Amino acid sequence: MTGITIEITGQRARVSSAAELKEALAGAEGWLGRREAWELHRAALAAPGPAPIAVEIGSWKGRSTLALGLAFRARGAGTVIAVDPHTRDDTLADFERNVAPVREHVRPVLALSPAAREQVDETIDLLFVDGSHRCEDVLADIDAWSPLLREGATVAFHDAQHEGVGPALRERVLARGPFRRPRLVQRTLLATYETGPWSPEDEARAVAVRAELAAATVAARVRRDLRRRRHP
């Protein structure tokens, strides 16, 4: 992909790699990894239509919002609908500061996902889910927001290895249905929304990623247990 020149806080920054995007996001605290941010950024760049819509469920301090917004600023159009009540840890001030370079491409919705869904009726080109990690809430997010997805939209779910998120993804995304070509990038599961007949290739890919996710979940649990033993 060719480099993209983006205006950031008065300076020119050329975002042409995951490493350079990481540098652009350095001031925005969060758990989104370098490759995950790059995948979201690239998906926003490639989204169809002249003014694509991205919805993120769970913005926290705006790290993922900025990754998406930088892509839309490079395009010259596009909106990130950033859903987060910002009641936990009072993160709204940090969010507003971090997304300031792309503020014209960000529409905050200060609400939890169910209430936000009632306020949004646009067709969605990219959906990033990083809200509640309870299994029932992840299932509810998928079921509530999927009807708005455009054919060919990118969907992404952070913390796919989490004990609440993983089962929901296996049930709704890594199963026969409209989510195709899943791939795991660090802790994020990405897929493409496509209706139509389920093919043997779709089944094989879902089985492979389910196995990859299961292995990643076990590895994450082992790392977590080791940390607890070192720091009881």
C-alpha positions as CSV (number, residue, x, y, z in Angstrom):
1,M,0.0,0.0,0.0
2,T,1.3,3.4,-0.8
3,G,2.0,5.9,2.0
4,I,-0.7,8.4,3.0
5,T,0.1,11.9,4.1
6,I,-1.9,13.0,7.1
7,E,-2.0,16.3,9.1
8,I,-1.5,15.5,12.8
9,T,-1.3,18.4,15.3
10,G,0.3,20.8,12.9
11,Q,2.9,18.4,11.5
12,R,2.9,16.1,8.4
13,A,3.0,12.4,9.2
14,R,3.3,9.7,6.6
15,V,1.5,6.6,7.7
16,S,2.7,3.8,5.4
17,S,3.3,0.9,7.8
18,A,2.1,-0.6,11.1
19,A,5.1,0.8,12.8
20,E,4.4,4.4,11.7
21,L,0.8,4.1,12.7
22,K,1.9,2.9,16.1
23,E,4.0,6.1,16.4
24,A,1.0,8.2,15.4
25,L,-1.0,6.5,18.1
26,A,1.7,6.7,20.8
27,G,-0.1,9.3,22.8
28,A,-3.4,7.4,23.0
29,E,-3.5,4.9,25.8
30,G,-5.1,1.5,25.1
31,W,-4.7,-2.2,24.5
32,L,-5.0,-2.2,20.7
33,G,-1.8,-3.7,19.3
34,R,0.3,-2.4,16.4
35,R,-0.9,-4.9,13.9
36,E,-4.5,-4.8,15.1
37,A,-4.5,-1.0,14.6
38,W,-3.0,-1.3,11.2
39,E,-5.7,-3.9,10.1
40,L,-8.4,-1.5,11.2
41,H,-6.7,1.4,9.5
42,R,-6.4,-0.5,6.2
43,A,-10.0,-1.7,6.4
44,A,-11.2,1.9,6.8
45,L,-9.0,3.0,3.9
46,A,-10.5,0.3,1.7
47,A,-14.1,0.7,2.8
48,P,-16.5,1.2,-0.2
49,G,-18.4,4.4,-1.0
50,P,-17.4,8.0,-0.9
51,A,-18.1,8.5,2.8
52,P,-18.0,5.3,4.7
53,I,-19.4,4.7,8.2
54,A,-17.5,2.9,10.9
55,V,-19.0,2.0,14.3
56,E,-16.9,1.1,17.2
57,I,-18.5,-0.3,20.4
58,G,-16.2,0.7,23.2
59,S,-13.9,3.7,22.5
60,W,-12.3,4.1,26.0
61,K,-9.5,6.8,25.4
62,G,-9.8,6.8,21.6
63,R,-6.9,4.7,20.4
64,S,-8.9,2.7,17.9
65,T,-11.0,5.7,17.1
66,L,-7.8,7.6,16.1
67,A,-6.6,4.6,13.9
68,L,-9.9,4.7,12.0
69,G,-10.2,8.4,11.9
70,L,-6.7,8.8,10.5
71,A,-7.8,6.6,7.6
72,F,-10.9,8.7,7.0
73,R,-9.0,11.9,7.2
74,A,-6.6,10.5,4.5
75,R,-9.6,9.7,2.3
76,G,-11.1,13.1,2.9
77,A,-14.4,11.6,4.1
78,G,-15.9,9.1,6.5
79,T,-17.3,9.0,10.0
80,V,-16.4,6.9,13.1
81,I,-19.5,6.5,15.3
82,A,-17.7,6.1,18.6
83,V,-20.0,4.4,21.2
84,D,-19.0,4.6,24.8
85,P,-20.7,6.1,27.9
86,H,-17.4,7.2,29.3
87,T,-18.7,6.8,32.8
88,R,-16.0,4.4,33.9
89,D,-12.8,6.1,34.9
90,D,-14.1,9.4,33.4
91,T,-12.4,8.9,30.1
92,L,-14.2,11.5,28.0
93,A,-11.6,14.2,28.4
94,D,-8.8,11.8,27.4
95,F,-10.9,10.6,24.5
96,E,-11.5,14.1,23.2
97,R,-7.9,15.1,23.4
98,N,-6.7,11.9,21.6
99,V,-9.1,12.2,18.7
100,A,-8.6,15.9,18.3
101,P,-6.6,15.5,15.1
102,V,-9.5,13.7,13.4
103,R,-12.4,15.2,15.3
104,E,-14.3,16.2,12.2
105,H,-14.5,12.5,11.3
106,V,-15.7,11.3,14.8
107,R,-19.3,11.3,16.1
108,P,-19.3,10.3,19.8
109,V,-22.4,8.5,21.1
110,L,-22.3,8.7,24.9
111,A,-24.3,5.5,25.6
112,L,-24.1,1.8,26.1
113,S,-24.4,-0.3,23.0
114,P,-28.2,-1.1,23.2
115,A,-29.1,2.6,23.7
116,A,-26.7,3.6,21.0
117,R,-28.2,1.2,18.5
118,E,-31.5,3.1,18.8
119,Q,-29.7,6.2,17.7
120,V,-28.0,4.8,14.6
121,D,-29.7,3.8,11.4
122,E,-26.9,4.4,8.8
123,T,-25.5,1.5,6.8
124,I,-22.2,0.4,8.3
125,D,-19.0,-0.3,6.3
126,L,-16.9,-1.3,9.3
127,L,-17.9,-2.6,12.8
128,F,-15.4,-2.9,15.6
129,V,-16.7,-4.5,18.8
130,D,-14.7,-3.9,22.0
131,G,-17.4,-3.3,24.6
132,S,-18.6,-5.6,27.3
133,H,-16.8,-8.9,27.3
134,R,-19.6,-10.9,28.8
135,C,-20.7,-13.6,26.4
136,E,-24.3,-12.6,26.3
137,D,-23.4,-9.0,25.7
138,V,-21.1,-9.8,22.8
139,L,-23.9,-12.0,21.3
140,A,-26.3,-9.1,21.7
141,D,-23.9,-6.6,20.0
142,I,-23.5,-9.0,17.0
143,D,-27.2,-9.5,16.7
144,A,-28.1,-5.8,17.2
145,W,-25.6,-4.3,14.8
146,S,-25.3,-6.9,12.1
147,P,-28.6,-5.8,10.3
148,L,-26.9,-2.5,9.5
149,L,-23.9,-4.0,7.9
150,R,-23.3,-3.4,4.2
151,E,-22.5,-6.4,2.0
152,G,-18.7,-6.7,2.1
153,A,-18.3,-4.8,5.4
154,T,-15.4,-5.6,7.7
155,V,-16.2,-6.8,11.2
156,A,-13.7,-7.0,14.0
157,F,-13.8,-8.2,17.6
158,H,-11.1,-7.3,20.1
159,D,-10.0,-9.6,22.9
160,A,-11.1,-12.7,20.9
161,Q,-9.3,-15.0,23.4
162,H,-11.3,-13.6,26.4
163,E,-13.3,-16.3,28.2
164,G,-16.5,-14.4,27.4
165,V,-15.8,-13.1,23.9
166,G,-14.4,-16.4,22.4
167,P,-17.5,-18.5,23.0
168,A,-19.7,-15.8,21.4
169,L,-17.5,-15.6,18.4
170,R,-17.5,-19.4,18.0
171,E,-21.3,-19.3,18.1
172,R,-22.0,-16.4,15.8
173,V,-19.0,-15.6,13.7
174,L,-17.0,-18.8,13.3
175,A,-20.1,-20.8,12.3
176,R,-22.3,-21.1,9.3
177,G,-23.7,-17.7,8.5
178,P,-22.8,-14.3,6.9
179,F,-19.3,-13.9,8.3
180,R,-16.6,-15.1,5.8
181,R,-12.9,-15.2,5.6
182,P,-12.1,-14.9,9.3
183,R,-8.6,-14.2,10.4
184,L,-7.0,-13.7,13.8
185,V,-4.6,-10.7,14.1
186,Q,-3.0,-10.6,17.6
187,R,-6.1,-10.4,19.8
188,T,-8.6,-9.3,17.2
189,L,-10.8,-11.5,15.0
190,L,-11.6,-9.9,11.7
191,A,-14.1,-11.2,9.1
192,T,-16.1,-10.0,6.0
193,Y,-19.8,-9.8,6.1
194,E,-21.3,-11.6,3.1
195,T,-24.7,-13.2,2.7
196,G,-25.2,-16.1,0.3
197,P,-24.6,-19.8,0.3
198,W,-22.0,-21.3,2.7
199,S,-19.2,-23.0,0.7
200,P,-16.8,-25.8,1.7
201,E,-14.0,-23.2,1.7
202,D,-16.0,-21.2,4.2
203,E,-16.4,-24.2,6.4
204,A,-12.7,-25.1,6.2
205,R,-11.7,-21.6,7.1
206,A,-14.0,-21.4,10.0
207,V,-12.7,-24.7,11.4
208,A,-9.1,-23.6,11.0
209,V,-9.7,-20.3,12.8
210,R,-11.7,-21.9,15.6
211,A,-8.6,-24.1,16.2
212,E,-6.3,-21.1,16.0
213,L,-8.5,-19.2,18.5
214,A,-8.6,-22.2,20.9
215,A,-4.8,-22.4,20.9
216,A,-4.5,-18.7,21.4
217,T,-7.0,-18.8,24.3
218,V,-5.0,-21.5,26.0
219,A,-1.8,-19.6,25.6
220,A,-3.4,-16.4,27.0
221,R,-4.7,-18.3,30.0
222,V,-1.2,-19.8,30.6
223,R,0.4,-16.3,30.4
224,R,-2.3,-14.9,32.8
225,D,-1.7,-17.7,35.3
226,L,2.1,-17.1,35.2
227,R,1.6,-13.4,35.9
228,R,-0.6,-14.2,38.9
229,R,2.0,-16.6,40.3
230,R,4.7,-14.0,39.9
231,H,2.6,-11.2,41.4
232,P,0.2,-12.8,43.8
